[in-house]
Amino acid sequence: METDIQKLGFAIAVALGFPLVVYATGMLWNKIAGAPPKVNKAWATFCLALPIIALAMLVRPSTLRSVWSSSPYVLVLLGAVFGVFIPAGLIAAIVRLWRTAPPRHH
């Protein structure tokens, strides 16, 4: 079974792009509705965690085996980027989001 690189690329693009659309829509709605900062933080956390969940759902043992058999270096590179660096960056963004103080209105 050959892995279709175009389908894999589209799936990764959707896994990373869809949360951006969802975040923009939610922030627009929160701005219109006047949501408190905690709601905005919770929404941002959900949208930052969404790509991690989507990328985890993309991983199938059969796909990994077929990519490994065709080119193990590509799998190592993709695993490092999409399995380590991007999730680590998103988790760091979530931690930083919750560590910052909410803006104070005078």
N, C-alpha and C positions, 0 to 999 in steps of 0.2 A: 504494500500500500504506500503510495507516494504522497508526501505532504505537499499540498498546494500552497506555495509561498505567498501568493496573492491573497488567498483567503485568510492565512495567518496574519499577514500585514493589515488587512482590513479589520480583523478581530481585535488586534492590538490597538489600532487607531480608534476604534469604537470604544474600547475599554478605557482609553485615556481621554478621548474627546467628548464622549457623552456626559461624563461628570462635569466638564466645563460648561456645557449647555445647561445642565440641571442647576449648577451653582449660579450662573448668571440669571436664570429665570427666578430662582428662589430669592436672590438678593434684590432683584427688581421688585418682586412681590413684597418682601420685607420692608423695602423703602417706601412703597406705596401704603402698606398697612401700618407702618411705624412700629415694627417689632423691637422689643428690648434687646440689649447687647447679648444676653445669654442665649436668646433664640438664634441670633446671627452666628454665635460661636458654635452652637450645636449643629446648625445647618452647614457651616463650613467644615466641621469635623466629619459629618456624614459624607459630604462631597469629596473630601480628601481621602476618606477610607474606601470610597466606592471603587477607585481604580485597583486598589489592592485586592479587593474581593473579586472584581471582574478578572484580573490577571490570574488569580488562584483558580477561578472556574475554568479558565482556558487550558490549564495544564492537564493533559491526559497521558497516561503511561504509553499508550500506543503511538501518540504523536512524538513523544520524547524518544522512543526507540527508533522511529523512522528517521528523525532528524539526526540522532546519534549515529546511525548506520551510514547515512549519506555524508555527513560532515560534522565530526565531533567538535571541532574548533568553533564552528558557528553556534552550536548548542551551548558551549561554555560561555561564549561571548553574550549570547542572548540571555542565558541564565544569570550572568553577572549583572547585566543592565536591567532587565525586567524582573529579575527575581531578588536582587539585592539592592542595587543603587536607587532605583525609582521608589520601591517601598520604603527604604530607609529615609529617603528625602521626604516622602509624604508623612511618615511617622514623626520625623523631626519637625515638620511644619505644624502638625497637630499639637505636639508638645509645646512648641513656641507660641502657638495660638492661645493655649490655655494658661501659659505662664505670664502673658502680658496683661497689664492692668487695663480694665475697660476705661474708655474715655470718660472724663468727668465733665459734667456740664455745670457751669456756674450760674 
